[in-house]
Amino acid sequence: MPICELKKASRHYGSGPTLVKAAHELDLVIQAGEFTVLSGPSGSGKTTALNLIGLLDRPTSGSVCIRDQATETLGDRQLTRLRSQSIGFIFQSFNLIPVLSAVENVELALDLAGGTSGRERREAAAAMLASVGLGDLLHRRPGQLSGGQQQRVAVARALVKRPALVIADEPTANLDSVSGENVLELMRKLNEELGVTFLFSTHDPMVMERARRIVHIKDGCIAADEARAAIVPTPES
């Protein structure tokens, strides 16, 4: 079963001579377990495509399906619930709450999703932070963490709900090369060992090297869809 499917999905702004086709008739299927990149220059429409897939924006025409659930007739509350239950987000700016500790930032994702007790949320958040290598930094606030550590908290927050799909928008943009590579290796490991589905938007060659599929976006349209063998770095001897 596809995790996500766009069917002739478009997002247009304005009208007449001011019409902007930010995304135009996108046909795209993301299957479970993919490690896929949306690639394209700034203004190409890849962020718009991510916003459609992430249910952050509605298509002007066409449809977006998440796990066979058509979304065009859903109300805002239903969309929010589906997004909360099915999709995790990782942003280039981390988007952590400064006054909350690492474990509290991760807990918040479960709190918003509902259905768990405070003790369950704390245990799940602590376990997820341990799985990304931050088990001894649970109570540090974002300002007390490095950029790479903050992005690991963001990864834990995205994964703690066990979403069907994780969307990562330029996740290495604000990291140095070493931190970026470490975070990418973490996500690759989670993809391979746990089957987490990742969809990236990026310019970063490091991310693209690890992708098993690259969807090229140009002028709001899919220009090419390239299946490829990912390059997996080996430890230096």
C-alpha positions as MATLAB code, in Angstrom:
seq = 'MPICELKKASRHYGSGPTLVKAAHELDLVIQAGEFTVLSGPSGSGKTTALNLIGLLDRPTSGSVCIRDQATETLGDRQLTRLRSQSIGFIFQSFNLIPVLSAVENVELALDLAGGTSGRERREAAAAMLASVGLGDLLHRRPGQLSGGQQQRVAVARALVKRPALVIADEPTANLDSVSGENVLELMRKLNEELGVTFLFSTHDPMVMERARRIVHIKDGCIAADEARAAIVPTPES';
ca = [
       0.000    0.000    0.000;
       1.434    3.427   -0.896;
       2.232    5.722    2.017;
       1.404    8.786   -0.074;
       0.031    9.419   -3.537;
      -0.350   12.655   -5.453;
      -2.756   12.486   -8.382;
      -2.545   15.477  -10.751;
      -2.021   17.614   -7.651;
      -1.566   21.327   -8.319;
      -1.102   24.372   -6.149;
      -1.626   27.673   -7.971;
      -1.585   31.209   -6.619;
      -3.170   34.297   -8.115;
      -5.013   34.375  -11.446;
      -4.728   35.683  -14.986;
      -1.373   37.337  -15.707;
      -0.305   36.948  -12.042;
      -0.981   33.189  -11.926;
       1.879   31.258  -10.325;
       1.946   27.486  -10.773;
       3.974   26.575   -7.686;
       3.121   22.912   -8.263;
       1.394   21.653  -11.386;
      -0.284   18.281  -11.961;
       2.131   16.282   -9.840;
       1.803   12.503  -10.078;
       3.892   10.860   -7.389;
       3.681    7.682   -5.301;
       5.811    7.136   -2.194;
       5.944    3.505   -1.068;
       6.678    2.259    2.445;
      10.379    2.089    3.259;
      11.575    4.595    0.657;
      14.535    6.934    1.215;
      13.685    9.513   -1.418;
      14.830   13.027   -2.274;
      12.917   15.827   -3.973;
      15.575   17.849   -5.758;
      15.461   21.154   -7.595;
      16.709   24.746   -7.493;
      15.184   27.361   -5.220;
      11.721   28.249   -6.482;
      11.313   24.968   -8.352;
       8.298   23.896   -6.301;
       9.801   21.157   -4.151;
       8.794   22.827   -0.876;
       5.269   23.287   -2.230;
       5.211   19.580   -3.084;
       6.335   18.746    0.458;
       3.628   20.985    1.898;
       1.000   19.150   -0.144;
       2.300   15.740    0.910;
       2.564   16.875    4.530;
      -1.026   18.184    4.492;
       0.218   21.650    5.394;
      -1.432   23.015    2.253;
      -4.409   21.983    0.147;
      -4.144   21.394   -3.601;
      -5.903   23.816   -5.918;
      -6.847   20.785   -8.000;
      -6.081   17.082   -8.014;
      -5.804   14.933   -4.906;
      -3.490   13.877   -2.103;
      -3.940   10.455   -0.495;
      -2.226    9.349    2.709;
      -2.336    5.578    3.280;
      -5.276    5.295    0.868;
      -7.133    8.081    2.704;
      -8.292   10.748    0.233;
      -7.880   14.156    1.840;
      -9.629   16.646   -0.428;
     -12.975   16.360    1.392;
     -11.527   16.392    4.920;
     -12.101   19.370    7.183;
      -9.279   21.199    8.938;
      -9.678   19.222   12.156;
      -9.633   15.908   10.291;
      -6.561   16.958    8.311;
      -4.774   17.954   11.516;
      -5.543   14.608   13.091;
      -4.406   12.638   10.036;
      -1.217   14.697    9.815;
      -0.529   14.249   13.518;
      -1.021   10.493   13.382;
       0.677    9.691   10.078;
       3.432   12.232    9.354;
       6.539   13.389   11.186;
       8.443   16.547   10.259;
      12.123   17.474   10.465;
      13.019   21.082    9.584;
      16.327   22.790    8.832;
      15.759   25.224   11.713;
      15.047   22.378   14.181;
      11.881   24.157   15.490;
      12.464   23.077   19.080;
      10.829   24.994   21.914;
      13.665   26.772   23.761;
      12.133   26.626   27.257;
      11.505   22.864   27.105;
      14.086   20.164   27.678;
      14.952   17.607   25.009;
      12.621   15.010   26.497;
       9.817   17.570   26.891;
      10.161   18.621   23.233;
       9.774   14.998   22.164;
       6.926   14.394   24.617;
       5.030   17.322   23.134;
       4.548   15.469   19.840;
       2.802   12.634   21.695;
       0.780   15.059   23.789;
      -0.558   16.765   20.650;
      -1.412   13.393   19.095;
      -3.345   12.366   22.214;
      -4.201    8.922   23.510;
      -1.308    8.454   25.941;
      -0.744    9.149   29.624;
       1.953   11.443   30.934;
       4.026    8.480   32.109;
       3.702    6.740   28.747;
       4.756    9.906   26.939;
       7.818   10.382   29.146;
       8.930    6.765   28.773;
       8.439    6.766   24.993;
      10.241   10.100   24.590;
      13.172    8.975   26.731;
      13.462    5.700   24.822;
      13.413    7.475   21.454;
      16.080    9.955   22.548;
      18.211    7.048   23.719;
      17.802    5.428   20.302;
      19.253    8.534   18.602;
      22.181    8.681   21.022;
      20.911   11.320   23.446;
      19.914    9.155   26.398;
      22.217   11.079   28.737;
      21.017   14.527   27.609;
      17.287   14.224   28.272;
      17.020   17.293   30.464;
      19.120   19.732   28.492;
      17.365   22.579   26.742;
      18.037   23.286   23.050;
      20.422   26.140   23.901;
      22.592   23.662   25.805;
      22.906   21.328   22.805;
      24.998   21.507   19.640;
      23.321   21.895   16.258;
      23.749   18.204   15.517;
      22.284   17.249   18.884;
      19.320   19.573   18.350;
      18.645   17.923   14.991;
      18.764   14.513   16.694;
      16.108   15.760   19.109;
      14.069   16.835   16.070;
      14.505   13.356   14.561;
      13.359   11.758   17.826;
      10.349   14.094   17.946;
       9.399   13.160   14.385;
       9.713    9.424   15.037;
       8.208    9.081   18.503;
       4.672    8.878   17.084;
       5.756    6.016   14.812;
       4.529    7.893   11.726;
       4.027    6.263    8.344;
       6.141    8.993    6.710;
       8.856   11.385    7.858;
       9.285   14.573    5.812;
      12.675   16.247    6.127;
      12.985   19.736    4.617;
      16.683   20.602    4.138;
      17.590   18.756    7.373;
      21.352   19.374    7.036;
      21.236   23.010    5.908;
      22.184   24.465    9.300;
      24.694   21.780   10.275;
      28.435   21.519    9.718;
      29.565   18.681    7.470;
      30.408   16.274   10.304;
      27.144   16.839   12.172;
      25.204   16.622    8.907;
      26.810   13.314    8.007;
      26.124   11.910   11.489;
      22.444   12.884   11.320;
      22.127   11.427    7.827;
      23.698    8.156    8.918;
      21.247    8.033   11.816;
      18.291    8.484    9.458;
      19.670    5.913    7.021;
      20.029    3.426    9.884;
      16.450    4.074   11.033;
      15.273    3.595    7.453;
      17.100    0.309    7.001;
      16.572   -1.215   10.446;
      13.080    0.048   11.298;
      11.668    0.608    7.811;
      10.956    4.300    8.465;
       9.935    6.047    5.224;
      11.859    9.279    4.590;
      11.124   11.982    2.023;
      13.706   14.772    1.795;
      13.843   18.144    0.118;
      17.450   19.166   -0.330;
      20.313   20.637   -2.334;
      22.874   18.768   -0.234;
      25.009   16.274   -2.209;
      25.501   14.215    0.974;
      21.752   13.592    1.194;
      21.403   12.892   -2.522;
      24.260   10.373   -2.435;
      22.363    8.315    0.123;
      18.999    8.476   -1.639;
      17.669    5.424   -3.429;
      15.347    7.597   -5.506;
      15.621   11.210   -6.657;
      12.579   13.068   -7.971;
      13.682   16.174   -9.868;
      11.301   19.148   -9.673;
      11.477   22.008  -12.190;
       9.050   24.896  -12.672;
       6.483   23.199  -10.440;
       6.514   19.933  -12.412;
       8.243   16.576  -12.076;
      11.065   16.702  -14.631;
      12.566   13.281  -13.896;
      12.154   10.370  -11.492;
      15.436    8.537  -10.999;
      15.849    5.214   -9.193;
      19.428    4.690   -8.122;
      21.752    2.727   -5.884;
      22.585    4.737   -2.786;
      26.205    5.336   -1.871;
      26.790    3.985    1.617;
      29.978    5.387    3.162;
      32.315    2.861    4.756;
      34.338    3.625    7.884;
      37.877    4.771    7.208;
      40.501    2.245    8.159;
];
